[in-house]
Amino acid sequence: MCEACESDEPFEPRQPVPPAIIARARAIEAALAGEPAPDAAWAIYLGEAGGAITFAQYQRIRSSTEAAYASAPRARMAPARRPAGIRCEAVG
């Protein structure tokens, strides 16, 4: 069994991988040398199906997914807000 099954920690669901990241990850994985991971392995990795995948499939999918996240455009940060014009006279 893997650590997740043997853990005493409560299960915490994770956020689903956005479709754009999945598409990018699958394209990255398809360009890798070697045998591609089958669709069933992707479904298991993404939590869409139960089952097991080989460690080689896991490594291919995980590295591709991480590369897809790393190459995704970053969300812009909101501009810093100006401080409020209210000042407390009671303090110091």
C-alpha positions as CSV (number, residue, x, y, z in Angstrom):
1,M,0.0,0.0,0.0
2,C,1.1,3.6,-0.5
3,E,1.4,6.1,2.2
4,A,-1.9,7.7,1.4
5,C,-3.8,4.5,2.3
6,E,-1.8,3.9,5.4
7,S,-2.0,7.4,6.7
8,D,-4.0,8.3,9.8
9,E,-4.5,11.8,8.4
10,P,-8.0,12.7,7.1
11,F,-8.4,12.8,3.4
12,E,-8.4,16.3,2.0
13,P,-9.7,16.6,-1.6
14,R,-7.5,18.6,-3.9
15,Q,-8.4,21.1,-6.5
16,P,-9.0,19.6,-9.9
17,V,-6.3,20.3,-12.5
18,P,-7.6,23.0,-15.0
19,P,-8.3,21.6,-18.5
20,A,-5.8,24.0,-20.1
21,I,-3.0,22.5,-17.8
22,I,-4.1,18.9,-18.6
23,A,-4.0,19.7,-22.4
24,R,-0.5,21.3,-22.0
25,A,0.7,18.4,-19.8
26,R,-0.5,15.8,-22.3
27,A,1.3,17.6,-25.1
28,I,4.5,17.8,-23.1
29,E,4.2,14.1,-22.2
30,A,3.6,13.1,-25.8
31,A,6.8,14.8,-26.9
32,L,8.9,12.8,-24.4
33,A,10.9,9.8,-25.5
34,G,9.7,6.4,-24.6
35,E,6.3,4.8,-24.2
36,P,3.5,7.3,-23.6
37,A,1.2,6.9,-20.6
38,P,-2.2,5.5,-21.6
39,D,-5.4,7.4,-21.2
40,A,-6.4,5.2,-18.3
41,A,-3.2,6.2,-16.4
42,W,-4.0,9.9,-16.9
43,A,-7.5,9.3,-15.5
44,I,-6.2,7.5,-12.4
45,Y,-3.5,10.2,-11.8
46,L,-6.1,13.0,-12.1
47,G,-8.5,11.2,-9.7
48,E,-11.1,10.6,-12.4
49,A,-10.8,6.8,-12.0
50,G,-9.6,4.4,-9.4
51,G,-6.7,2.0,-9.9
52,A,-3.0,1.8,-10.1
53,I,-0.3,3.1,-12.5
54,T,3.3,2.1,-12.9
55,F,6.0,4.2,-11.4
56,A,7.2,5.0,-14.9
57,Q,3.8,6.3,-15.9
58,Y,3.5,8.3,-12.7
59,Q,6.9,9.9,-13.3
60,R,6.0,10.8,-16.9
61,I,2.6,12.3,-16.0
62,R,3.8,14.1,-12.9
63,S,6.8,15.7,-14.6
64,S,4.7,16.7,-17.5
65,T,2.0,18.2,-15.2
66,E,4.6,20.1,-13.3
67,A,6.2,21.5,-16.5
68,A,2.7,22.5,-17.7
69,Y,2.1,24.5,-14.5
70,A,5.5,26.0,-14.7
71,S,5.0,27.2,-18.2
72,A,1.5,28.5,-17.6
73,P,1.0,32.3,-17.6
74,R,0.9,33.7,-14.1
75,A,-2.1,35.5,-12.8
76,R,-1.5,39.2,-12.5
77,M,-1.4,40.5,-9.0
78,A,-3.9,43.2,-8.1
79,P,-2.3,46.6,-7.7
80,A,-1.5,47.6,-4.2
81,R,-4.3,49.5,-2.5
82,R,-3.6,52.9,-1.1
83,P,-3.9,53.1,2.7
84,A,-7.1,54.5,4.0
85,G,-7.2,58.2,4.9
86,I,-8.4,57.5,8.4
87,R,-6.0,57.8,11.3
88,C,-6.8,56.9,14.9
89,E,-6.0,59.8,17.2
90,A,-6.3,57.7,20.4
91,V,-3.2,55.7,19.7
92,G,0.2,57.1,20.7
